[in-house]
């Protein structure tokens, strides 16, 4: 399932339209922890079901769009009914929830929508196992026994910069055509790459990675000109930040994010935002962590003042008990072996620094 950092998994809903289907939906809902929904006319079919009286397309639309959206639908009904119900709701493969369709007896679990990022393929496989049926998976990479780039990125904790480039990469894999991978030397060795090695060619020469006509993946935290590559952002940056008390929220967020971009790095590669304990409830920094979708951590002044930094400040030491906030907190968050890749930048109300997180630090 997809979702923001630290968020609870999006909900699953199992919906059936017949008595036989209700029993199948009940088994699936129990196995996968889904909410079971049935038309009111089937209220005596099985226990523990929530009931609805509107058309099934209406209840699906309500759940699809409500709150943060559904994580997935397990629809025990004719595929035609399912397709007509979800068709007006479809927006994008990166955000649409998973949809799996079952026949009433549960002999087949068909991954209908969002097989990879939405997790429908996995849901179909788990459901089929629980029902003693068969999962029907039609995504090309799975059929060809090849990986799916977006699933690999998700499972590795990475983020896609340009999801639409996935289509070309996966099409090449499905057709047995070559896919190249360029790993930014800044990252060093990345064990997450190992599962892909049988399916791609590593490109090390910087000139090779921009050759026209090649299909390739770029794994980098840097904002580089990468042509039509599928750009995948590893979460390897610790962003240290400080600001004046009750500083303008928009000014801090825009300034710090602008500094990261100006230094040549992608905000999508930030894993954590760090500061001093005195700023733990600072509205601007809390909002910045929210916009980045990352955890906000703080450290005591005593811990931060132990860190050697290139730009100490006596004024800061008097104010918060440490000679550095942004550089020191970035380095502490990056762990032993982490290093600064953007020294302190400031603009009146805010300061910011970036550190490259040491391998193995979570």
Secondary structure, 3 states (H helix, E strand, C coil): CCCCCCCCCCCEEEEECCHHHHHHHHHHHHHHCCEEEEEHHHCCCCCCCEEECCCHHHHHHHHHHCCCCCCEEEEECCHHHHHHHHHCCCCCCCCCCEEEEECCCCCEEEEEECCCCCCHHHHHHHHHHHHCCEEECCCHHHHCCCCCHHHHHHHCCCEECCHHHHHHHHHHHHCCCCCEEEECHHHCCCHHHHHHHHHCEECCCCCHHHCCCCCEEEECCECCCCCCCEEEECCCEEEEEEECCCCCHHHHHHHHHHHHHHCCECHHHEEEEEEEHHHCCCHHHHHHHHHHCCEEEEECHHHHCCCCCCCCCHHHHHHHCCCCCHHHHHHHHHCCCCEEEEEEEECCCEEEEEEECCCCCC
